[in-house]
Amino acid sequence: MPIRVLKSKFIQSREYNTEDVNELLDFARKAYIHNEIDIKEYRLFIRELEAQGAVVPENYKEVSLIENS
């Protein structure tokens, strides 16, 4: 599933368009958590969005239960 499909789902869900790769990264993460996309799609989205400059916010890393357990 290409990024344009993720953008389309974003527009349907949020009712506005975005070119912000960080916002799309958050949307992909939520879609994965809610089982709307599978792990293969999620990994592809993450790789492509990170290649376009998306980053995880520093405060997200600080409150992560995975890294702080």
N, C-alpha and C positions, 0 to 999 in steps of 0.2 A: 504494500500500500504506500504510494508516494506521499510526500508532504502535502501536495495539493489536496489530497483526500482528507488529511488531518485538518487542513485549513477550512475545507468545506464543512466538516463536522463542527469545527469551532464556530463558524458563522451561524450554523443552524442552532447551536446550543446557546451562544452568547448574543446573537442577533447584531453583531458588528464584525467588521473585518480587522485583522491585525497583521502586521508584518514583523512584529516583535518576536524574535525567536525564543526569548526567555518565557514569554507568555504562552507560546505554543509548547514549550518544554513542560511547563506546569500543567497545561491541558492534557498532554500525552500521559503524564504521570497519573493524573486523576482518572483518565480513561482506563489505564491499566489497572489501577486499584479497584475500580468499579467493574472490572471484567468486560469492558467494552472493546478492548483490543487484547490480543494475546501477546505472549512474551516475545515472539519473533518480531511482530510489528513494533512493539515497544522499543526493542533494541535497535531496530532500523531507524526509527524516528529519533531516538536519542543520538545515535551516531551522526545522522545527517544534520540535526539541529546543532550539535556541538561543533561540527565542521563549519557551520555557518556562524559560529560565535556565541552560541547559547552557553550560559554558565549557571551553576547552582549558587544561589545567594549564600553568602557567608553565614548569616544567621540561621539558615536552614541546616547547615552542617553542624552548628553549635547545639541545636535542639534535637538532632537525630537520635532516636532511640537505638538504632543499630550500632552507631559508632560509639555511643556513650554507655553501652551496657557491659 
